[in-house]
Amino acid sequence: MLVEIRNLVRYFPHTRAVNNISFSFDKGQIFGFVGPNGAGKTTTMRILATLDQPQYGDCFVDGYSVTQYPEKVRKLVGFMPDSLPMHNDISVWEYIDFYARAYNIKNPTRDRIVNEVMDFTDLHVIADKTLNALSKGMKQRVSLARALVHEPKVLILDEPANGLDPRARVQMRELFKALSENGMAILISSHILTELGEICDGVVFIEQGRLLDAGTISEISQRRAKASIAAEIRLIRTEDLELQLNQLSFRLLEIQGVTNPVVTGDHIELIMEDGETTAVALLRQLINDGFPIVDFRMKNNQLEDLFMTITNGNVQ
Amino acid sequence: MIEYFKSLFVTLDNNINPIAVKEMRQAVRSRYITLLLQLYLLIELLVAGFFLITFDPKDLSSGGADLFSFFIGLLIVANLICVPVYTSTRLTKEVRGNDAIFSSTLTPMQIVRGKFYCGLIISLLLFSAAAPFIIVTYLLRGLDIQDILMALYGAFLLVQVLNCFAIAFGSINVNIVMRVILAIVMVYIFFGILEEVLSSVGSIDWETILVITFLSLFSGEAFLTLAASMLSPISFNRMTRPRIFATASSIFLIIIASIYCYISSKDDFIAMALLLTFAVSLILLGIGLCERWSLSSRQIQQIPRNSILRILAFPFFSGIGSAIAWFIMMFGMLFAIDSFAQTWIMDDFLQTDGVFPFIYMVLFYSTCGMMIRLGIDSFRRSNLGKSLPENPYIVIYPTPLKGFTTVVYTLILMSIPSLLPFLLLFSQPLDMGDYFCFSPLYYVMDVSDDKKMIPQIFGFFSIVVLIICCIASFIHYLDSYNRRERLNRIQ
């Protein structure tokens, strides 16, 4: 694995920020880091970016320990913190150029890389503006460009979409996908779970410093899902839709393995006890019965549902 | 030819310190710097104008000197605001905000040097801005060119040393109480030196300039080295560089001083060299006692395989035990040179009244600070460690500066009894020595010989404790090495 977090522990005087968490992810993967406020996400990411030290445990990036060989890890990791760049009186181009210099990138390569990164993050238009004159969204972009300037293997993003408008969010999501396709391992913490769900290969749930679950979304869904699965059925829209829905509702009560059918607006919601096995038999039977079904949808546990199921919302 | 200059420019550009480039770019755009520079020029212009209007042409003997004193004072103050304060504030902001530069591959020394170069360039800018006004003072008479140049040189060195101090100050991530204490010390030292600089205008000779130059280079580099070690990750052997620097520069200083003493038959310089070495050793011991007890895995990997080198390297490793071993080594060297110098050229420096009792008292205070800190560490570990698996390299304090704070608090708490006599003096007459012998102010007062027994007893107790700590740490050092080798063999 490219990134491995092993038994990480970080205490503050009155808080157990990170309490013995372990997980790993590999190149080309995007992992979401999800948890309520104060769960320990930022602390873990800061340790991974060598900006903090654990009291116990360690993180390994490409086999290098962040505590023992931080200088080697720094070459491999790009970190975008949740705070915006605080350097005033410096232009966007100068800022990116400075970080290229800080990573010992020599000219003429440096100019090429700075230009490429600015192209990639679409910063050329504001290259001469000073950082303090930028909007929050633009500062986020600058921060991302800064994290990418040394072509890291691992990208750690702490709330990258925070404060961005919808267009900027979509653009940033596309950037992350492109980076992941180029083999970069990405760890993203975010509260916007719908967006995380769209780009993440895996998720790590954390609360009160403890790891609740980790893995791909389908793995966690399988682990966390009860035997029953929720589903919804829609019929073709006719004048007697309501009547047909009521008939369907009564029919569903007769079928084994189906519980709690409820007519909700223009569709029916139900629970299937044996999951997918029941679903196949149910669908076949309803079509044989002549119900004009146009949509049969099993409601998988999406990220938001998983988040609500797994976490308690406790803060410390 | 053009190609040659082009490639030369690229080479220069590639090798310039990135922090210096960034800081200079920021300084050029900074309203703070621009405003201060304009304000500075305006004040100089107004004062020079006012002086010229009210100047009596008959007073040619001191007119220029008076104006020069004002200008040099203003130059130092302007430099102080523009350089150390500006640098320290920015560095503190970056250290506290855990700026991204600390997750880049820049070494702590590069960061520190970059900050210093930026300060150096800004201060050169201020000195060049002052040049026309200084020329006016020369034309007004009362000072010769040599005095002016020497005073400017002294002021420049002072500003650079303060710049280095400010960088060291900014690199310490301590709380506001500690900042206030350190700032008071800094201001006190600064005004002391400023007074010396101003009073010595016209009376500085070349020997003094040489000594000042050496001391400035030494202390400036010492502050930068210390700042770099403060910015290094805790798992590093972060005190190695300061200790190597202190050892090498002390040896160099003593050799130069000995040669000078031999040639000139004056023992002042060697006494100063010994005093400086002694002071630096004590400061580094104090810092060393704030370090952690156990070795990190990275440090263990760095223990040399060669048995002689292994023993020699121990005093230069980070850690309490190594700090004590290094101090013993330095003190031994100092003692040997002192004994040798006594028979050769000078009086016994270490036998001077008050030196040994002072060492005892410092050792006692440091030991108390260390014991309190280790006690707190142990208490925290026992409270926090219940749910933790066994780990020999557990670091309860992520920053050793917490320890530094504890030691300074200890010193302050232990100094409180020294304030009691001032209160009691109003009620009944007392022998003040009874109180002061327990405080750092003891040596300010004249005390009778029988009272000197007390610091000796405390000093002896401290030496025993420190030696036990040193031996225990050395055993841990060797044990860590053996474990590493065993593990390597198994693998």
Interface residues (C-beta under 8 A of the other chain):
Chain A: N7 V9 Y11 N19 N20 R46 A49 T50 L51 D52 Q53 Q55 Y56 S65 T67 Q68 Y69 P70 E71 R74 K75 V77 F79 P81 S83 P85 M86 H87 N88 D89 I90 S91 E94 F98 Y99 R101 A102 Y103 N104 K106 N107 P108 R110 T130 R146 A147 H150
Chain B: V10 D13 N14 P18 I19 V21 K22 R25 Q26 A27 R29 S30 R31 K93 G97 N98 D99 A100 I101 F102 S103 S104 T105 L106 T107 P233 I234 S235 S296 S297 R298 Q301 L384 S387 L388 P389 N391 I394 V395 I396 P398
